[in-house]
Amino acid sequence: MTSKPELKGRPELRGRAARLAHLLPTGRAQAARTPFVLLVVLLLGGGLIGLLVLNSALSEGAFRLDDLQRETKELTDEEQALQRDIDAYSAPDALQRRARELGMVPGGDPAFLGPDGKVKGVPSAASAARAPLVLAPEALATATAPLPSPQSTPRSPHATTTPGR
């Protein structure tokens, strides 16, 4: 009877158990398991690090989005305030008040030129109590200087004054 040498660490098997034992890996297969475990650990670690980097990038993007939304809201509020100012300045009563402050007066009846060159309508001059005067801001300071007092100027007995002039 020929007996097979007994493997180290394994009891001698007979029959069906011996046939099945030949299908199981021996000690050499144990060494091949180590690189696989290292590969799985590296893949899991790399995946976790990748998720951490992705999560950080998403968080940074969320903070940037919040900043941009806040800035957009502030700029929208400023735009609306400026539009209100424009509307207030372009209102007809505000335009008329500022025009009067500048010395402008309403115009008279206009005349129109037809395509053939004929004048249509009768033009009239603007009725102004005084001549319009538009001064530069620098000239306004000197224009509002007090006039000389009437006591300092000699009056002739024949001079008459007209009210409003």
C-alpha positions, 0 to 999 in steps of 0.5 A: 500500500502506498501512502501519500505523505501527510501534509504539514498541518493537515490530517490524512484524509480518505475517500471523498474528503481526500478528493475534495482536499485536492480542490482546496488551495494549499499554502502557496494560495495563502500568499496570493491573498495578501496582494488582493487584500492590499488592493481592496484596502487601497481602492477603499482608501482611495475611494474615501479620499476621493469622496472627501475631496469631492465633498470639499469641492461641493462645499466650497461651491455652495459657499461661493453660490451663497456669496454670489446670491447675496451679491446679486441681491445687493446689486438688485436692490441698488439697481431698484434704488437707482431706478427710483431715483431716475423715475423721480428725476424724470417726472414731469413736475420735477423736470418743470421745477428744475427747469424753472430753477435754471431760469427756463420758461415754457415755450410759445406756440410752435411752427412746423415745416412741411416736406415741401418747405412751407411753414405751417402754424404761426410761431410765437415767442416764449413769454418770460418775465425775465430773460433766462439765465443759466450759470455754471456752478462756479458762477452761482457763488458770485451771482448770489453776492449782495448788490450794492446798497441804495445809500451808497449810490447817488441818485439823480432827481430825475431817475424813476424806478419801475417796479419789477425791473 
